[in-house]
Amino acid sequence: MKDDGLLDLSDHDSFSMGVPHLTFERLRNEDPVYWTKEKNGRGFWSITKHSDILKVNRDNKTFSSAQGIRIEDQTEEEYLARKTFQETDPPEHRVTRMMVAPAFSQKAIATYEEMIRDLAKNIIEKATKSSEFDIVEKVAKQLPMMMLGRILGLPDNDLEWLVVKGDALIGNSDPEFTDHIVDKLDDEQYRFMPFRSPAALDLYDYAENILNKKISINKTGILSKVLDANSSEKVMEPHEFKNFFCLLIAAGNDTTRYSIAMALYQLSLDNNLIRDLRSNQYWGTCADEFIRLASPTMYFRRTATCDVSLRNKNIKKGDKVILWFVSGNRDHEVFKNPHDVILSRSPNPHVSFGQGGVHFCLGIWLARMEVRILLEELAKKIDKIDLLDNPTWTRSNFICGVKSLKVRIA
Ligand code: HEM
């Protein structure tokens, strides 16, 4: 659907040709706390300015994660069946966060640098055996799941299957990723499943097999640590573990893929960027710039716990409040030339990772490192990326990304 500056943000089709940046720009300029009607829901507030996003995200007492984090309305029963620590508030949230955070720390992730580099080299070597290919499929998609597999401690042979399931889960509104398109074929059957998706059933089974030791996981991986009964820290209950597993498969896969895909798309639009990257001046800043532009998880939701006023709008207790990170990341009051790639941009206070909130992304160090190293290895091998066709985009108002990008490389 072409962006005329007035698209309906509750409609996945509004995002099927990419993010409707004109619509977001209008909202930031004209009505930054905007009541958005929903065809199949009770409506929500769209928060589109960077400063408001930070303000709301910092105030988890007034704006809670504990009634769902996506736009979809959920009953209490559905919420309880599907919740992970991402759908909780402090102090409950802190218990699990503290348990898993050390494994995702900058220090822990730094130990994977060589592994990421070897994988990136192999991926690029393999892809560049041809000169024309879909660079999202052959490059961007490959690294995130391989790395997630290693960090979680999963068998390599299962990763491809997990990518398909992860895509179906998070791409639950895109007919290319699922037969069960959430806003078209929805029924009661899957309402207790993460993302209301049948793919979650398969992932639950897989997680169950891990619990029953039918699938053996690496002892050094994160999953083994959270399941370790001898651990002195809190151990996850089976149901909590299954939802946590789905969260990681969803969170660690597509987000990083679409960040890499955005970088590759930008390089294809301006081949000078490859030359600039090769100058080795921008490795400390470029990953964040591409992640800002990609903003793969476009929003997360909060729910007001009391009546509150924001920019003279009366938000009522129980109202859904959507933090459009994707819009905050293009706010010209914060970012000079917000639609341009500025490899040296620093500071770069983007909010792609949910900065400012207690749920601030755990995968930040991993995602940044994957994007940087992949580009480092790519810039060594490829001089030029030419587009052979227009990119295709995910049909989703939650996860945004270049789904395919047919290119010729030299
Ligand atoms: C560029 C890539 C990524 C982006 C843009 C991204 C984005 C986000 C955002 C916006 C949040 C905050 C959610 C909220 O405020 O409710 C978040 C949380 C989270 N992310 Fe990421 N993510 C990325 C990569 C990853 C990776 C690679 C992993 C795991 C391997 C991961 C795991 C998580 C987890 C577990 C949470 C929940 C944290 C909590 O609730 O305390 N993410 N992510």
Residues whose N, C-alpha, C, O or C-beta is under 5 A from the ligand:
A	BS01	HEM	F85 Q86 R97 A251 G252 T255 T256 S259 I291 P296 T297 F300 V351 S352 F353 G354 G357 V358 H359 F360 C361 L362 G363 L366 A367
